[in-house]
Amino acid sequence: MIGERGKEIGQRASHLRRAGVGWDMIRLLLFLVVLLLLPMARAAAAPEDGYLVLTREEMTVCPASSLEIGDADFEAAACEQMNAWDMDPQGHVIWVRTEFEVPAGYTEAAAPLGLFLSIKASSEVWLNGAPLGQNGMPGLSASTEVAGRQDAVFFIPPGALRTGQNELVFLMSGHHSLIRLAHPLHVAGIAPYGPPRFRMISKYWLSLLTFGLFLAGFLYFGSFAALGQDRLGSLILAAASVAAGGQLLSEVSRGLWSYPYWFQDVRLVLLLFFAGSFGLAMLAHTAHRFAVPRRGWIIAGTVVLTLLMIIYAGGFDRKTMLAIMTPCLGAAVMAGMAAFRGDREARYHLAAFLSFLVLVVVAPFIFLDIGFYFLVAGLLGFLFLVQARAYRAISLEQQETERRRHKLEQALKEREQTEAASITIRSNGRMQKVKAAEIASASGAGDYVELHLTSGDEMLHSATLNALEAELPGQFLRVHRSHIVNTHLISELRRLPSGTGELVLSSGHQVPVSKRIMPRVREALDAV
């Protein structure tokens, strides 16, 4: 059902290639999207000035049985040395100690400094033995813990940070975690003080520009679905727009709202859900548009493979990427099969999906934050243009159908009027009613008109040809100064070498056509 409807739309679009935006323009737009993404990715990868990274340092991590700093024993046998990324406060409470070097001149910066910490835990921090503050309140259990923010900043008083070696001690607990992440730490570093969400939104704000396209796509295709214009295809693209917009809002929520750390799990699940929904929408759209062999098996196999990727891939970033890439790969397979069978439009779909997949593979984590949404916008923009082009083709075809319907109704109306109309014939003192539909042609002969009937009979009418023309219905046409014909009975128009013409009627009569009236006769025949 999906494939048949898609094939029908594709055939309609191919009949009217002049409608909508040309393919050269679509290719140019895709090329410009790629050009825009590359410098953005490069900018995203550049290090931030004035940022002192702490995640490169080794950490001493110890289980905590007390919340008092004096009870922390970093020499205990249960303590471990580990990379910062491997420490895990989820579901329990830990003490963490690290030492780091501050370069000369760093502490002389005019702007106040802050310790930025993004981790799924409540925390309390000491710098060089002095307390810096709390984010929530760590506890030995969920009932005693107050969940802190996912992204926190601790103000560093002037003089607290010194050139050379410094020591940081953290007390962390993550009893309110909903999902256990392999690496709960995201950020640990020192930089000029400011709200953490401002730093986040500065990373995300460019991506928000694409939300307008996603919203417009939802409204545009949602309205088409409501009106019944390719309802299934419109619903699929409207759903894809909602999924892309939902994923974007879930991504940037970290910069719009300083949420508690447990909501990070909700955010990651939403990102995964919307990513998978977008990928499956791309798969459904391609299946709807191109009828290829074993389409059902390809869809089923792609869905199963996507679920396996989500279940077994490590890390939510990788799960989210694969939730989009796997269905898009299935869509590329179907588009490739249709292209191999000679569908020109499928070639462009194949190129779009392959370009999308290659760019995500080249810079996966950069694109998940910033450029990814421009890439999605480019892919959706391409599909929007293609679908709008198909709608335009369908609209033109519907207009042509409506024109033909109106023309047929007009012809039927005229036929009914003709069949109902009758002419009073006066001849030799007698008056006789003759149906107009029975008159094949009329020829003027002075004050008389010779009528040729469809039955083959002929009659004389005591009137001028001009008077008779005024009485006859609209399908009668003056083709010569001396002849009128019933256009419904015309079988053939012949053009003579002299420039005049000759009409052959279904009754067998032949009627001359003057050279001056030939264009009008052709127009009348085209309208019949």
Secondary structure, 3 states (H helix, E strand, C coil): CHHHHHHHHHHHHHHCCCCCCCHHHHHHHHHHHHHHHHHHHHHHHCCCCCCEECCCCEEEEEECCCCCHHHCCCCCCCCEEEEHHHCCCECCEEEEEEEEEECCCHHHCCCCEEEEEEECCEEEEEECCEEEEEECECCCCCCCCECCECEEEEEECCCCCCCEEEEEEEEEEECCCCCCCCCCEEEEEEEECCCHHHHHHHHHHHHHCCHHHHHHHHHHHHHHHHCCCCHHHHHHHHHHHHHHHHHHHHHHHHHHCCCECCHHHHHHHHHHHHHHHHHHHHHHHHHHHCCCCCHHHHHHHHHHHHHHHHHHCCCHHHHHHHHHHHHHHHHHHHHHHHHHCCCHHHHHHHHHHHHHHHHHHHCHHHHHHCHHHHHHHHHHHHHHHHHHHHHHHHHHHHHHHHHHHHHHHHHHHHHHHHHHCEEEEEECCEEEEEEHHHEEEEEEECCEEEEEECCCCEEEECCCHHHHHHHCCCCEEEEECCEEEEHHHEEEEEECCCCCEEEEECCCCEEEECCCCHHHHHHHHHHC
